[in-house]
Amino acid sequence: MATMADLGYDDRNKRGRDDGMDQHVTKQTIKKTVYQHIAQRGNVSKADLLASYSLASSTMNRLLEELIGSKLIEESGFGPSNGGRKPILYRINDSFGYIFGIEISRFYSTLGLFDMNMNPKSSIRWRMDEDLTPEHFVKRVDAQIKQLLNDHQLDEKQIIGIGIGAVGPLNREEGIILNPLYFPARGWNNVPICRMIEEATGFRAMLDNGANTALIGEHWAMREERIEHMIYVHAGVSMRSAMMSYGQIVYGTVDMEGSIAQMIIQADGPRLQEHGNYGALEAFVSVQAIEKQARSDARMGNDALTAALNVAPDQISYDMVLRELSLGSGYAHELFQRSARYFGIGLANLINMFHPQTIILGGTLVNSHERFFQTATETAKRSTYYFPEYVPFFSKGILKEDAVATGAALMVWKAMEV
């Protein structure tokens, strides 16, 4: 049971004290906590809430009345009787407001419109090409938002805000995308994306790493399982990760999203980029690593791909290798399996440090073939120190490619005033 000390609130009506502004702040804190509790549980009775929070029945009645009066929650019927009258059930009002969630990645970006229960109302996805500079990107977002408002007959006053989950590194507090690699268009350095979105749309914007918002989204989708400790790892053009403890994202003193890519798993091993570590995980588990290895093998005389594709070694691309994998190429299969085994080693290192309950895996490599996921997770399990007594649950997630945008919208929902 959550106590008032846990929530930063004590029932001062019972204590006969009134500390002015402090009382208002703490009342808003418990009110927001109760609202979010209702959202997470779906349908709850007052008795359910009283069992979770150390509040007087009269205080809970006032909070529920205020939440109903502001249209944040609504009555949703009656629960089963325990001998007396059936209890009234409460749920959040889905249509109180709406939130936009945006994913900004290197290959694709997504704009989603969500109600207060994170139900997707619409989703638009487009490929990031050489023309989508930050300025053109913001213009597209603004145009799509106006179109969605019109399609759903929504007033601008109904929009709570816009959440953005983007490739890092970032300055979250200032809302700036700093210096990400591999964007096809120019100009994606030191981009004040929140300010640009706010000026174009008129809506408040918040920014966080896409790995963090993906984890926030997946945790919400799995909320009935009451998971407290989770890790999210994305393996694609780059490697990204996020960690959650006791249901909260863990932030470091610097942007840590891409740090997993520099985990050294082979001393004196190869280096992917000039600025990276030798023997780092990204040198084995990334789109560029697959391309680099395939091209190197072809130059050394392995014509498994060059003959099949009729291209020079330096023209081999990840999409070509992926296509050969789908066609049953033994060479392509081994290339991905090798990457998956290294990925499993990296995952084991994370598991042995943080001991999560659940690990969500995403990205183009994870989704390249079912065997990649199986090999990576089997390798990770075998390399976990307490295996088989401790075996975390591995999943590709529930939301999958929609996780980043959903989590970005949820970030705004969590921050809104109640």
N, C-alpha and C positions, 0 to 999 in steps of 0.2 A: 504493500500500500504506500502510495506517495504521501508524505507528510508535508505540512506547510513549510517546514525548514527546507525540504527538498525543492520546493517550488518557489522559495523566496517570498513566502506569504504566510502570515498568521491571521487567524480570524479575530480581528480587532474589535468587531462588534461584541464578541463574547468577553474580550478583555477590558472593554470600556475605554479604549484609547483611540485617538485619532491623530495620526501624524501628517495630515495634510497631503502633500504631494506623494510621500512614500506610500500612503494608503492607496492612492489612485493607481500608482505604478504597480504595486503588488496585486491589486484587484485585477488590473488588465492582464497581468502575468497568468494568474490562475484561470481567468476567463478564456484566454487564448489556449491554455493547456487543456481545459475541458473541451473546448471546441475541437482541437486537434485529436483528442481522445475519441470523440464521437466520430470524427471522420475516419479514423483508423479502424474502429470497430464496426462501422456500418450502421447498425441499429442498436441502441442501448436504452435502458431504463434508468430512472433516477436512482434506483437501488444499485444498479451496476456501477454507477458513478460514485455513489457514496461508499461502495466497497473498495474503490480504487483511490479515493481522496479523503483525507481526514478533515472533512468539512461538516458543519452543522447542516441539518436538513433544510432549515430556513435559508441559509446562505446559498445552498445548491438551488433551491427554488428561485431565488432572485437571479442567479446567474443564468438559469435556463430561461426565465422570463425575458431577461435582457437579450439573450441570443435569439429567441423567437421574435422579439420586438424589432430587432435589427434585421430580421429575415436571414440570418446566417444559418439557423437550423429550423426544422419543422417537425411536427408530429408525424409519425409514420405508421400509426396503428397501435395495436395492443399486444403485449407479450403474454406468455402462458401464466395462468394463475397458480399461485402457491397456496391456495385456500381462501384467499380474499378476492378483492377486485383485480381484474387484469391490469397490469401496469402499463402506463403510456410509454411508447417507444419514441425515441428521437433520432433523427438523422440530419446530416447537413443538407442545406438547400443547394442542389447542384447548380441552379441557375442564378444564384446570387451575383455571380460575376464570372468573367472569363479571363484566361491567361494565355499568352502566346509563348511557345517554347521554340528556340532556334538552335540548331546544331550547325557549327561551322567546322568542316573538316577539309582535308586536301582534295579528296575525290568528289564527295557529294556534300550538299548541305540540305537541311530540312527545316521547314516552318510548320509548326503544329498549333492548332487552336484547341484548348482544353477547358472543360467546365471545372467547377470547384472540387469535384471528386476525381479529377484527372482523367475523365472520360474523353477520348479524342473526338472532336467534332469534325475536324478536317485536317489533312496533312498534305503538304506539297514538298516534293523532293526534286532537286535539280543537280546536274553535274557541274562541278567547279571547273571552268575552262580558262583559257588565257585572257579572255575578255572580262572576267569577273574580278576586277580590281575592287578594293574596299568601297570606293564610291559607287561603282555599278552594282555591287552586291547590296548596298543599303537601299539604292533606288528600287531594286527588285523586291526586296523585303517590304518596303513601304507600299509598293503597288499590290503585292500579294495580300498584305494585311487589309488594305482598303477593299480588295475584292472579297475577302472572307467576311469582313464586316457586312458588306452588302448581301452576300449569299445567305448569311444567317440572320439578316435583319437585326443586327446588333448596334446599339448606340455606343459611341466612344466612352461614355460614362460607365459602361458596364465592364470595361477592360481594367483589370487590376494592374497589369504590367507585362513586361517582356523579360523572359529569362534566356540567357545565352550560354550554351556550353560549347567551348571552342578549343581548338588545338593550342597547346601552350608552346613556350612559356608565356605567362600572363602576369599582369599586375591586377589582381582581383579588385583591390580597394579603389583603384583609379579607373577601372574598367578598360584596361588597355591590353591589346594583343601585342606582345613584344617582338620577338624575332623568330617565328616558326620557320621550319625548313620545308622545302618541296612543294610550296604552293605553285600551281601552274601560272597564275597571274602575278604581275609585279605589284609592289606597293604594300604587301602585308607585313610591314615592319613598323612597330610603334604606332599601331592603329588605335585611336580612342573610340573603340567600337560602341561602347555604351552611349557616349555623348552623341555620336553620329546617328545612332538609331533613335535616340530620344528627340533630337532636333528634327529628324525626318518624320517621325510618327506622332510625337507629342506624348508618348507613353514612357513611363519610368522603365529603365532597363537595368538588369543585374548580370554580372559575368562570373563564370567559374570554368574550370577545366572540364572538358568533355568527359574525361574519365570519372571525375567526381560526380557530375550530374548523371552519368550513366548508372553509377552505383546508387545514387539517391533514387533514381527511377526504378531500378530493379528491386531495391529494398522495399519501396512502396508497393510494388506489384506482389511481393512475397510477404506483405505485412501480417497476414494471418498466421504465418509460421513463427512469428516473434523472434526473428534472427537478430542478434546483437553485434556479432563480429563477422565482417565480410571483407572480401578483397575482390576487386575488379581488375582484370588484366586484358588489355587490347593489344593484339598483334597484327599489324598491317603494314602500311607505309612506314610507320614508326611504332614503337612500343610505348604504351602508356599504362599507368596503374593508379589505383586509388584504394584507400583503406578506410574502413569504418569500425569503430569500437563503441560499444554500448549505444548503437544506433546513431552515432554522430561521425561525420567525416573527420578524419585526422589530418590536420594541416601542420606543416613544418614552418621553419623560419624562411624557407625559400620555396619556390614553386617546384614540387617534387614529381609532377605528373610523369615526366619522361625519364626519371632517374633509373627506373628498372632496366632501361635499355643499356645502361653503362655498368650493370652488374657483371663482374668478371667471372666467367665460368671456365676459362681455359687460360692458364698462365702462358704468356708469350704466344697467344693465339693471334688470329688475323684481326685487322682493324677495318671497320666499315667506312668511316669517314676520317678526315684529317684531324678533326677535333675530338674524336671519341677515344675510348680506352681500347688498348689491345686486348683481345680475347673477350670482349664484351658480348653480352647476350644478343645485341642487335646485329652483330656480325654473323649470326647463325639463324636468327629468327626475325625476319623482316622481308618485305617485298624486295628491297634492294639486295639483301643477302642472297635470296633465291636467284635473282637475275645475275648477280656477280658470280656465283658458283657455277651456274649453267654456262655462262660465257667463258669462264676460265676452263671448265672441262672441255668445252668445244674447241678452244684454242690449243688444248693439250692433245687433241686427236679424237676425243669422244664425239662421234658424229650422230649420236642418237637423236638429237634435236635438229641439227643443221640439215641432215638428210630428210627428215620428216617434214621440216618446215621450208626447206629450200631457201635458207637465209644464211648470211655470214654470221660468225660467232657474236660480233658486237651488236648485231641487230636483234638478238634474242631478247624478248621482253617477258615480264611476269605473266601477262595475259596469254602469251603463246605457251609457256610452260604449264599454266593452269589448264589450258585447252587440251594439251597432250595428256595431262593427268586424267581428265575426264574421259579421254579416249582409251585409257588403259596402258599408257606408256610405262614400262618397267623402270626406265631411267627417271622419269618425272616422279613416279611413286617413291623411289628411294630418296630422291632429293627432298621431297616434302617430309618423309619419315625421319630423315636425319635432322631436319629442322625441328620436327615435333619432339624428338628425344632431347635435344638441347633445351627446348622450351620447358619440358618437364623438369629438367634439372633446375632451371631458373625458378619455376613454381615451387619446387621443393625447398629452395632456399628461403622463399617468402614464407612458406608454411612453417618451417622450422623456427622462424623468428617470431611470427605473429599468432600462430595457432588459430586460424579463423574457423568458424563453423561452415561457412559456405564460400566458394570461389566461383565467380562469374567470369567466363572467358568469352571474348568477342573479337571481331576483326576479320579481315579477309583470309588470313591464314587459318584461323580456327574454323572458319566456314568453308575452307577450300575442299575438304573431303572429310567424311566421318572418321576415317582412320587417323587423321591428324589429331583430332580431339581425343580419340581413344588412346593413341600412343602417348600423347603429352600427359594425360591424366594418369595413365598406368605407370609411366616413368616417375611422375611426381609422387604417387602413393608409395611406390617401392623405396623412394629416397627420403620419405618422411621418417623422422627419428623414432616416433612412437608407434609406427605402423606395426601390426594391424590393430592395436588397441585404440589408436586415434586415427580416424580416416575422415577428412573433411568431405563435404558434399560438393561435387563439381557440376556446373550447369552452364549452358549457353544463354541462360536467362529466359525470362518470359517476354520482355519487351523487345529484346534483340536490337535491330537497327533503329527502333523508335525510342530506345532507352535514354539517349542523350537529350533529345528535345523534351521528352516527358519529364526527366529529372530537372531540366532547366526551368520548366514551368512550375514544377513542384517547389523549387528553390524560392521563387517569388511568392508562392502560396504560403510557405513557412514563414516568410518575412513580413507578410502583410499585417496591418493592425486589425485587431478584433475588438 
